[in-house]
């Protein structure tokens, strides 16, 4: 056997040391990329994901909308106390020294461009138009944020809720209208899919909404859907936009339509938490179907 002796200062030892050091650097860098330690979210709909997927200690900031109470637009408004909430600008974000900024696609284009130009890592999150989109986005964020278990748990909870909703959906389906401030009634996307899963048929298309997506009160009263869901709370007549939901003509629907108020915050930003809205839909649908059946017997 030929033994090769190498001194501590030999080129061979130096090469080995360099290789080990480089490997360690690569591993550390890869870990930092896989598990960001200082995350900034710039938009309500990314706040919802980041809060649920990233450890609280690793959230550098959420947008001000996450905790806003005038009005409340977030499902996590009561949970984000103690986390910085910002009105995002390039300067504000840079002062937080993030190793990842999570943004919604096509929002804040100037801030986005500035951050990219400065070499700040930016993760763009696409809008979800279906439950399948929600699934893809959640899994993608689980990978990017090194939160695979958390993402899987969110989807498992969503699937369990939706399975229960399907089982409880009224038959035949209930002709329903989701009526929002300013008379908006078009749904589409995740909202329409969740309504369908909950046994509701969206009556809006048959009422020929205007190009703005609104339906006049007169058309609503004439159509008298089996279920009218008024988006918001009964005491929210605090703006011109909500006045239509308190129109006195809606009282004429009393004996023909089951009407109920519902705060549908989980629909503001499509995500696994939106399944909560499906639970609301199915409960209201059951009540509307029971009322319709009682009227039919009489």
Protein Blocks (a to p, Z undefined) as FASTA:
>chain_A
ZZddddfkbmklmmmmmmmmmmmmmmmmmmmmmmccbdcdfbfklmmmmmmmpcfklmmb
dcfklmgcbdcfbfklmmmgoiacddddfklmmmnopabdcddehiakllmmmmmmnopa
cddddddfbfklmmmmmmmmmmmnopmkmmmmmmmmmmmmmmmmmmmpccddddddddde
hhiabeehjllmmmmmnopacfklmnopafkopacfklmmmnopabdcdeddfklmmbfk
lmmmmgfklmmmmmmcccddddfkklmpgcfklmmmmmmmmmmmmmmmmmmmmmmmZZ
